[in-house]
Amino acid sequence: MAHLETILAQAGSRWDERTGAVSMPVYHSATFRHPALGQSTGFDYSRTANPTRQVLEETLAAADGAVRGFAFSSGLAAIDAVIRLFQPGDQILATEDLYGGTFRLFEKLFRPYGIETAYVDTADTAAVAAAFTPRTKALFLETPSNPLLNVADIRDLAGLARAHGALTIVDNTFMTPFWQRPLELGAEIVVYSGTKYLGGHDDVVAGAVTVGRADLAERIAFIQNAAGAILGPDDSWLLLRGLKTLPLRLERQEENARSLAEWLSRHPRVTKVFYPGLASHPGHETLRRQASGFGAMISFEVADPARIPQILSGVKAFLFAESLGGVESLITFPVAQTHADIAPEIRARLGISDRLLRISVGIEDVRDLEQDLANVL
């Protein structure tokens, strides 16, 4: 069995037997000829299957050790497809401090249809155990969470969910298969915003689902084809190309993030740093047990919230922009951007305050990143 680095580096490089193309071709065909009545090449219509997307989906499945992988038009489209597995009256338990777009999807689209989401501190296993009800059909974990980097114990929580007859779904966007493999820890479904680390260059919007059970894979395949939120061939190729360098990028990004987190933790105008790679982080030991790295996302609080506008307008090496996971370092103000759809009183209770900044650490020289933050802080 090839190692992950080899699987990713050579993804699609042996697919085209006719020409020997080392780069997987982009198939801009909406439809495909049938050899004869009742016969198919395996491709009929690109919503159902496209060669470029198929190679990407096979690569995603191999990377996660999944039965099957699926590529969607965005991370939220991927989550939407997974939640369509459930019925009105079902309940989902979800990480309380998750991405605002996921919260909006749960609350504004699925709650009106009768699928209820209850939010719980998934870093607290006992709290999760107490939250299960007979209606709970799934546990949705975002770990580490966005933006507070709280860490859930996937193995323990997946065991709890299984005991209650519920599925475990893990949003693994922050960690990727390189650092964390939820299916091996007991989860049944993994979701990704492929826009982030999997693509890695801020040039594609994509989502992915990997599934550890054949019966669930069949249902997701039906939903993907029926609803049609598939990833097009150009974007599939971009995501496939991004995956080839994923290990190299992540190694550098984590190295930079560790250095920056330690530097920020010593800065007199920073009151708190959220980074699970710091030994002081409450989820440090849990993440060390279940992952091979700590990621490259950092959140931190500044002493004076009045400084936030000057920080955001003053950075030179960092880019003031939403999203994360690309080779460029980004800085974001969650209250006004990624988590604006969450009610102010909920944000306040969770600790998503007007002093909190989130940075996605890229592959630049870390000395330039430190100097940039030093200048604005």
C-alpha positions in Angstrom: 0.0 0.0 0.0 1.5 3.3 -1.1 2.0 6.1 1.5 -0.2 9.2 1.3 2.5 11.4 -0.2 2.9 8.9 -3.1 -0.9 8.6 -3.6 -1.2 12.4 -3.8 1.9 13.1 -5.9 0.9 10.6 -8.6 -2.9 11.1 -8.6 -4.2 10.7 -12.1 -0.7 10.3 -13.6 -1.5 6.8 -15.0 -5.1 7.2 -16.0 -4.7 8.1 -19.7 -3.5 4.9 -21.2 -4.1 6.0 -24.7 -1.7 9.0 -24.7 0.3 8.4 -21.6 -0.5 11.9 -20.3 1.1 12.4 -16.9 -1.3 15.2 -15.9 -4.9 14.0 -15.7 -6.7 15.5 -18.7 -9.7 17.9 -18.2 -12.7 16.4 -19.8 -14.9 19.3 -21.0 -17.6 16.9 -22.2 -21.2 17.1 -20.9 -22.2 13.9 -22.5 -20.5 10.7 -23.8 -21.1 8.4 -26.8 -22.6 4.9 -26.2 -20.8 2.1 -28.0 -24.1 0.5 -28.7 -27.6 0.2 -27.3 -27.5 -0.9 -23.7 -23.7 -0.3 -23.5 -21.7 2.4 -21.8 -18.1 3.4 -21.4 -18.8 4.0 -17.8 -19.5 7.7 -18.5 -22.9 8.9 -19.8 -23.5 12.4 -18.5 -21.1 14.5 -16.5 -23.4 15.3 -13.7 -23.4 11.6 -12.9 -19.7 10.9 -13.7 -16.9 12.8 -15.4 -13.4 11.3 -15.8 -11.6 14.3 -14.3 -13.9 14.3 -11.3 -13.8 10.6 -10.9 -10.0 10.6 -10.6 -10.2 13.3 -8.0 -12.9 11.4 -6.1 -10.9 8.2 -6.2 -7.9 10.2 -4.8 -9.9 11.7 -2.0 -11.2 8.2 -1.0 -7.7 6.8 -1.1 -6.3 9.6 1.0 -8.9 9.1 3.7 -9.0 5.3 3.6 -12.7 5.6 2.5 -15.0 3.3 0.6 -15.8 6.2 -1.8 -15.2 9.9 -2.2 -17.4 12.7 -3.7 -16.5 16.1 -5.0 -19.0 19.0 -4.7 -19.3 22.6 -5.9 -18.4 23.9 -2.4 -17.9 22.8 1.2 -21.4 23.8 2.1 -22.8 21.9 -0.8 -20.9 18.8 0.6 -22.5 19.3 4.0 -25.9 19.9 2.5 -25.7 16.6 0.7 -24.8 14.8 3.9 -27.6 16.4 5.9 -30.0 15.2 3.3 -29.5 11.7 4.7 -31.8 12.7 7.6 -35.5 13.1 7.9 -37.9 15.7 9.5 -37.9 15.0 13.2 -34.3 13.9 13.4 -31.9 15.7 15.6 -28.2 16.4 14.9 -25.8 17.3 17.7 -23.1 19.7 16.5 -20.0 21.5 17.7 -21.3 24.8 19.2 -18.4 27.0 17.9 -18.5 25.9 14.3 -18.1 27.8 11.1 -20.9 30.4 10.6 -21.8 29.1 7.2 -22.5 25.7 8.6 -24.6 27.2 11.4 -26.6 29.2 8.8 -27.2 26.0 6.8 -28.4 24.1 9.8 -30.6 26.9 11.1 -32.0 28.7 8.0 -32.4 25.8 5.6 -32.7 22.5 7.5 -34.5 23.6 10.7 -37.6 24.9 8.8 -37.8 21.4 7.2 -37.9 19.7 10.6 -34.2 18.6 11.0 -33.2 20.1 14.3 -29.6 20.9 15.4 -28.6 21.1 19.0 -25.3 22.7 19.8 -22.9 21.3 22.4 -19.3 21.8 23.6 -17.8 18.8 21.7 -14.5 19.3 23.5 -16.4 18.1 26.6 -17.2 14.4 26.2 -19.4 14.3 29.2 -21.5 17.2 27.9 -21.9 15.4 24.6 -23.0 12.2 26.3 -25.6 14.1 28.3 -27.0 15.7 25.1 -28.0 12.6 23.3 -31.8 12.0 22.9 -33.8 9.2 21.2 -34.1 11.6 18.3 -30.4 12.1 17.8 -29.3 10.6 14.5 -25.9 12.2 14.0 -23.0 13.9 15.8 -21.4 16.6 13.6 -17.9 17.5 14.8 -15.8 20.3 13.6 -12.4 19.6 15.2 -10.4 21.7 15.7 -13.3 24.1 15.7 -13.5 27.4 13.8 -12.5 29.9 15.1 -11.6 28.9 18.7 -9.6 25.7 17.9 -11.4 23.5 20.4 -10.5 19.9 20.1 -13.0 17.0 20.2 -12.0 13.4 21.0 -13.2 11.8 17.8 -12.7 8.2 19.0 -14.5 8.6 22.2 -17.4 10.6 20.7 -17.7 8.2 17.7 -18.1 5.4 20.2 -20.8 7.3 22.1 -22.7 8.0 18.8 -22.5 4.4 17.8 -23.9 3.3 21.1 -26.9 5.6 20.4 -27.3 4.4 16.9 -26.1 7.7 15.5 -23.6 8.6 12.7 -20.4 10.6 13.4 -19.7 13.2 10.7 -16.4 15.1 11.0 -15.5 18.4 9.3 -11.8 17.8 8.8 -11.1 21.0 6.8 -8.6 22.3 9.2 -6.6 19.1 9.4 -6.9 17.3 6.1 -6.1 13.5 5.7 -2.4 14.4 6.1 -2.8 15.3 9.8 -6.0 13.6 10.9 -8.0 10.6 9.6 -11.4 10.5 11.2 -12.6 7.3 9.5 -9.8 5.4 11.2 -11.0 6.9 14.5 -14.6 5.6 14.1 -16.3 8.3 12.1 -18.6 7.2 9.2 -18.5 10.4 7.1 -15.9 13.1 6.6 -16.5 16.5 5.0 -14.2 19.1 3.6 -14.2 22.6 2.2 -11.8 21.7 -0.6 -11.4 25.5 -1.2 -9.0 25.5 1.8 -6.0 23.3 2.3 -6.9 20.6 -0.2 -6.8 23.1 -3.1 -4.3 25.3 -1.2 -3.9 28.2 -3.7 -7.1 30.2 -3.2 -8.1 29.6 -6.8 -10.9 27.1 -6.5 -14.2 26.7 -4.6 -14.9 23.0 -3.9 -16.2 20.6 -1.3 -15.6 16.9 -0.6 -17.2 14.0 1.2 -15.5 10.7 2.0 -17.5 7.8 3.4 -16.4 4.7 5.3 -19.5 2.5 4.7 -20.8 1.2 1.4 -24.5 1.7 2.2 -23.9 5.4 3.1 -21.7 5.8 0.0 -24.6 4.6 -2.2 -27.0 7.1 -0.6 -24.5 10.0 -1.0 -24.0 9.1 -4.6 -27.7 9.2 -5.2 -28.0 12.6 -3.6 -25.0 14.0 -5.5 -26.5 12.9 -8.8 -30.1 13.8 -8.0 -29.4 17.3 -6.6 -26.5 17.9 -9.0 -24.1 20.1 -6.9 -21.1 18.5 -8.5 -17.7 19.9 -9.1 -17.0 20.8 -12.7 -14.0 19.3 -14.6 -11.8 22.5 -14.5 -12.2 22.8 -10.7 -11.7 19.1 -10.3 -8.4 19.4 -12.1 -7.4 22.4 -10.0 -8.2 20.5 -6.8 -6.3 17.4 -8.0 -3.3 19.6 -8.8 -3.5 21.1 -5.3 -3.6 17.7 -3.6 -0.3 16.8 -5.2 1.6 19.3 -3.0 -0.6 19.0 0.1 2.1 17.3 2.4 4.8 19.8 1.5 2.6 22.8 2.0 1.2 21.6 5.3 4.6 20.8 6.7 5.8 24.4 6.1 2.5 25.9 7.2 2.6 24.1 10.5 6.2 24.9 11.1 5.3 28.6 10.6 2.2 28.4 12.7 4.1 26.9 15.7 6.6 29.7 15.6 4.0 32.4 15.2 1.8 31.0 18.0 4.8 30.9 20.4 5.7 34.5 19.4 2.1 35.7 19.9 1.9 34.1 23.3 4.8 36.2 24.4 3.5 39.5 23.0 2.4 42.1 25.6 -0.6 43.3 23.5 -2.0 39.8 23.0 -4.1 38.5 25.9 -4.8 35.0 24.6 -3.7 32.6 21.9 -5.7 29.7 20.6 -3.5 27.1 19.0 -3.6 23.4 19.9 0.1 23.0 19.2 0.9 25.0 22.3 1.2 22.7 25.4 -1.0 25.1 27.3 -3.9 24.5 25.0 -6.6 22.3 26.7 -6.9 20.1 23.6 -3.2 19.7 23.0 -2.9 16.1 24.3 -6.1 15.0 22.6 -5.0 16.2 19.3 -1.6 14.7 19.7 -3.2 11.3 20.3 -5.5 11.4 17.3 -3.5 13.4 14.8 0.0 13.7 13.4 0.1 17.5 13.5 -1.6 20.5 15.0 -2.5 22.5 11.9 -1.8 26.0 10.8 -4.7 28.0 12.1 -4.3 30.4 15.0 -6.8 32.7 16.7 -5.8 35.3 19.2 -7.3 38.1 21.3 -5.8 41.6 21.4 -5.9 43.7 24.6 -7.6 46.7 22.9 -10.5 46.0 20.5 -10.1 49.6 19.2 -6.9 48.5 17.5 -8.6 45.9 15.3 -9.3 48.3 12.3 -5.7 49.5 12.3 -4.4 46.0 12.5 -6.6 44.8 9.6 -5.7 47.8 7.4 -2.1 47.9 8.4 -0.9 44.4 7.6 1.5 44.1 4.6 2.6 40.4 4.6 -0.8 39.1 5.7 -3.8 39.6 3.5 -7.1 40.8 5.1 -9.4 38.3 3.5 -11.8 35.5 4.4 -11.1 31.8 3.7 -8.0 29.9 4.9 -5.6 27.2 4.0 -3.9 28.7 1.0 -0.2 29.3 0.5 -0.8 33.0 1.3 -1.2 34.0 5.0 -4.6 35.6 5.7 -6.1 37.5 8.7 -9.8 37.6 9.4 -12.1 39.2 12.0 -14.6 36.5 12.7 -17.3 38.7 14.4 -17.7 40.7 11.2 -16.9 38.1 8.6 -17.0 34.3 9.0 -19.4 34.3 12.0 -21.6 37.3 11.4 -24.6 35.0 10.9 -24.4 33.8 14.5 -26.4 35.9 17.0 -24.3 38.4 19.1 -25.4 36.8 22.4 -24.4 33.3 21.2 -21.0 34.7 19.9 -20.5 36.4 23.3 -21.2 33.2 25.2 -18.8 31.1 23.0 -16.0 33.7 23.3 -16.1 34.9 19.7 -15.5 38.5 20.7 -14.7 41.8 19.2 -11.1 41.3 20.3 -10.6 38.0 18.4 -8.6 37.7 15.2 -8.0 34.5 13.2 -5.0 33.9 11.0 -4.4 31.2 8.4 -0.6 30.8 8.2 0.9 30.3 4.8 4.3 29.2 3.5 6.0 32.6 3.5 9.2 33.3 5.5 8.0 33.3 9.1 10.3 36.2 9.9 8.2 38.4 7.5 5.0 37.3 9.2 6.3 38.0 12.7 7.5 41.4 11.6 4.2 42.3 10.0 2.3 41.4 13.2 4.9 43.3 15.3 4.3 46.4 13.2 0.5 46.4 13.6 0.3 45.2 17.2 
